[in-house]
Amino acid sequence: MPVTPEWYGWLHYKTDRLPNEDWAKYCLKCCGWCQCWLRPHQENVSGTEYAYYPYSTTRPNIRVWDGTCLS
């Protein structure tokens, strides 16, 4: 059974307050103005056709040897 981030912090002694006793986090989650800077969650698209693949804008310095010229 997965543990939520709030309980994870309490279970690993990162805070002494229980998640339901931490009013600062509760108020922050309830306030829409405080969350206006948050972006909506986007799934990890690595390994799919929507993944980001960077491309190079410079020419490669390595040329394939064709076997006819030494220089």
C-alpha positions, 0 to 999 in steps of 0.5 A: 500500500503506497504512503502519501508524501505527507505521511512519508515525512512523518514516518521517516521522522522529518516532522513531529506533526501528523499530516492532519495537524499541520495547518500551514500545509492544509491552508496552502492546499485549500487556497487557490491563489497560493497554487496559481503558479503550479502547472498541471501534472503531465505524465512522463513521456520518455520512451514514447513518440511524444518524448523530447529528442534534442537535435544538433545544429552544428556539423559533425567533426567526424567524417566517414573514411571512404577508403580512397584518401588518407588525409 
